[in-house]
């Protein structure tokens, strides 16, 4: 793939992470107002969705730190989901290729 195609596909994945973070926090807010959850679970859920939101923002604005967080998130997806294995392998290769081209 060309460098611009890699960059746009990585950016699109960042928008997906931002969407997951925003929708997750919004759905938690709606659920929290109707049900009573243990406080520790609430903190964990908020932390996870805020982490997704921050990773998405760091990916959309192309920073080196954001790309390394993206690789970290891809490794978690690789372990957690069966279809995530294929997605993670593909995008990890693209991110590593993009980082190599960026160094040169």
Residue frames as qw, qx, qy, qz and C-alpha x, y, z in Angstrom:
[[0.000, 0.888, 0.461, 0.000, 0.00, 0.00, 0.00],
 [0.325, 0.607, -0.045, 0.723, 1.01, 3.58, -0.54],
 [0.274, -0.051, -0.528, 0.802, 1.90, 5.80, 2.37],
 [0.323, -0.111, 0.014, -0.940, -1.22, 7.95, 1.92],
 [0.707, -0.208, -0.531, -0.418, -3.48, 4.88, 1.86],
 [0.580, -0.153, -0.683, 0.417, -1.89, 3.58, 5.04],
 [0.070, 0.023, -0.347, 0.935, -2.29, 6.95, 6.71],
 [0.506, -0.165, -0.173, -0.829, -5.98, 7.21, 5.82],
 [0.736, -0.212, -0.622, -0.164, -6.73, 3.65, 6.95],
 [0.446, -0.120, -0.616, 0.638, -4.99, 4.28, 10.28],
 [0.143, -0.071, 0.155, -0.975, -6.88, 7.56, 10.66],
 [0.630, -0.222, -0.425, -0.611, -10.19, 5.79, 9.96],
 [0.665, -0.223, -0.682, 0.207, -9.39, 3.28, 12.68],
 [0.203, -0.025, -0.430, 0.879, -8.77, 6.24, 15.00],
 [0.416, -0.164, -0.116, -0.887, -12.22, 7.62, 14.20],
 [0.718, -0.241, -0.613, -0.225, -13.66, 4.19, 15.05],
 [0.505, -0.157, -0.627, 0.572, -11.91, 4.30, 18.43],
 [0.077, -0.056, 0.196, -0.976, -13.23, 7.82, 19.07],
 [0.588, -0.206, -0.370, -0.690, -16.75, 6.66, 18.19],
 [0.690, -0.230, -0.680, 0.091, -16.48, 3.65, 20.50],
 [0.324, -0.072, -0.513, 0.791, -15.25, 5.89, 23.32],
 [0.258, -0.087, 0.036, -0.961, -17.99, 8.48, 22.91],
 [0.682, -0.200, -0.459, -0.533, -20.81, 5.98, 22.44],
 [0.628, -0.154, -0.710, 0.277, -19.54, 3.86, 25.33],
 [0.143, -0.057, -0.458, 0.875, -19.42, 6.82, 27.71],
 [0.428, -0.105, -0.131, -0.888, -22.86, 7.98, 26.57],
 [0.721, -0.202, -0.588, -0.304, -24.41, 4.54, 26.98],
 [0.487, -0.129, -0.679, 0.534, -22.78, 4.20, 30.40],
 [0.097, -0.041, 0.243, -0.964, -24.25, 7.57, 31.36],
 [0.615, -0.156, -0.316, -0.706, -27.71, 6.43, 30.28],
 [0.735, -0.160, -0.658, 0.014, -27.34, 3.08, 32.07],
 [0.351, 0.007, -0.585, 0.731, -25.88, 4.68, 35.20],
 [0.286, -0.159, 0.123, -0.937, -28.87, 6.98, 35.61],
 [0.760, -0.172, -0.289, -0.556, -31.29, 4.04, 35.67],
 [0.908, -0.178, -0.371, 0.074, -29.38, 1.26, 37.48],
 [0.416, -0.825, 0.371, -0.093, -27.14, 1.09, 40.49],
 [0.834, 0.355, -0.369, 0.203, -23.71, -0.38, 39.75],
 [0.755, -0.498, -0.080, 0.420, -20.86, -1.15, 42.11],
 [0.016, -0.959, 0.138, 0.248, -18.54, 1.82, 42.29],
 [0.455, -0.463, 0.640, 0.412, -15.40, -0.13, 41.27],
 [0.542, 0.373, 0.692, 0.297, -17.10, -1.45, 38.11],
 [0.239, 0.936, 0.248, -0.065, -18.16, 2.07, 37.21],
 [0.200, -0.839, 0.373, 0.342, -14.58, 3.34, 37.48],
 [0.529, -0.153, 0.738, 0.389, -13.25, 0.49, 35.35],
 [0.474, 0.621, 0.596, 0.186, -15.83, 1.06, 32.62],
 [0.098, 0.982, 0.036, -0.155, -15.19, 4.81, 32.57],
 [0.371, -0.655, 0.532, 0.388, -11.42, 4.21, 32.43],
 [0.573, 0.110, 0.729, 0.357, -11.71, 1.78, 29.51],
 [0.394, 0.775, 0.465, 0.167, -13.88, 4.08, 27.41],
 [0.068, -0.964, 0.138, 0.219, -11.75, 7.13, 28.21],
 [0.501, -0.423, 0.627, 0.421, -8.66, 5.13, 27.19],
 [0.537, 0.415, 0.657, 0.329, -10.30, 4.25, 23.87],
 [0.190, 0.952, 0.239, -0.011, -11.21, 7.90, 23.35],
 [0.257, -0.843, 0.352, 0.315, -7.67, 9.11, 24.09],
 [0.563, -0.138, 0.698, 0.421, -6.11, 6.43, 21.88],
 [0.466, 0.657, 0.555, 0.208, -8.48, 7.44, 19.07],
 [0.053, 0.991, 0.010, -0.121, -7.55, 11.10, 19.41],
 [0.395, -0.657, 0.529, 0.364, -3.83, 10.27, 19.44],
 [0.590, 0.151, 0.703, 0.367, -4.27, 8.15, 16.30],
 [0.374, 0.832, 0.399, 0.088, -6.23, 10.78, 14.39],
 [0.053, 0.961, -0.271, -0.005, -3.58, 13.41, 15.09],
 [0.923, 0.226, -0.255, 0.179, -0.57, 11.45, 13.84],
 [0.242, -0.807, 0.499, -0.204, 1.83, 11.34, 16.73],
 [0.442, 0.349, -0.822, 0.086, 4.45, 8.70, 17.33],
 [0.216, -0.109, 0.774, -0.585, 3.01, 8.04, 20.78],
 [0.706, 0.213, 0.173, -0.653, -0.44, 7.54, 19.27],
 [0.718, 0.369, -0.532, -0.257, 0.87, 4.96, 16.82],
 [0.240, 0.253, -0.883, 0.315, 2.56, 3.01, 19.60],
 [0.443, 0.050, 0.589, -0.674, -0.67, 3.10, 21.65],
 [0.754, 0.315, -0.173, -0.550, -2.42, 1.88, 18.52],
 [0.532, 0.322, -0.783, -0.002, -0.03, -1.06, 18.29],
 [0.099, -0.116, 0.814, -0.560, -0.74, -1.79, 21.96],
 [0.630, 0.194, 0.298, -0.690, -4.49, -1.73, 21.30],
 [0.717, 0.361, -0.469, -0.368, -4.02, -4.01, 18.28],
 [0.283, 0.258, -0.897, 0.223, -2.15, -6.51, 20.44],
 [0.362, 0.056, 0.673, -0.643, -5.07, -6.55, 22.87],
 [0.728, 0.332, -0.040, -0.599, -7.50, -7.05, 19.98],
 [0.498, 0.394, -0.760, -0.142, -5.26, -9.86, 18.71],
 [0.072, 0.099, -0.923, 0.365, -5.67, -11.74, 21.96],
 [0.352, 0.153, 0.553, -0.740, -9.30, -10.93, 22.67],
 [0.693, 0.441, 0.190, -0.538, -11.31, -11.62, 19.54],
 [0.739, 0.076, 0.616, 0.264, -11.15, -14.30, 16.88],
 [0.520, 0.752, 0.290, 0.283, -11.78, -11.94, 13.96],
 [0.184, -0.963, 0.169, 0.097, -9.51, -9.44, 15.69],
 [0.720, -0.303, 0.474, 0.407, -6.58, -11.71, 14.84],
 [0.577, 0.463, 0.460, 0.491, -6.95, -10.98, 11.14],
 [0.063, 0.961, 0.158, 0.218, -7.61, -7.28, 11.63],
 [0.498, -0.816, 0.227, 0.184, -4.74, -6.91, 14.08],
 [0.733, -0.097, 0.449, 0.501, -2.21, -8.66, 11.84],
 [0.450, 0.658, 0.383, 0.467, -3.15, -6.49, 8.88],
 [0.070, -0.969, -0.060, -0.228, -3.10, -3.15, 10.71],
 [0.655, -0.651, 0.245, 0.294, 0.03, -3.97, 12.74],
 [0.694, 0.138, 0.406, 0.579, 1.86, -4.56, 9.47],
 [0.246, 0.808, 0.285, 0.454, 0.59, -1.23, 8.11],
 [0.353, -0.935, 0.029, -0.030, 1.55, 0.71, 11.23],
 [0.722, -0.432, 0.327, 0.430, 5.04, -0.78, 11.35],
 [0.580, 0.390, 0.404, 0.590, 5.49, 0.00, 7.65],
 [0.031, 0.923, 0.200, 0.328, 4.30, 3.56, 8.22],
 [0.532, -0.818, 0.148, 0.162, 6.69, 4.00, 11.14],
 [0.737, -0.111, 0.382, 0.547, 9.59, 2.67, 9.02],
 [0.410, 0.615, 0.358, 0.570, 8.79, 5.10, 6.21],
 [0.212, -0.958, -0.123, -0.151, 8.45, 7.93, 8.68],
 [0.674, -0.593, 0.214, 0.386, 11.94, 7.28, 10.05],
 [0.648, 0.133, 0.413, 0.625, 13.46, 7.46, 6.58]]
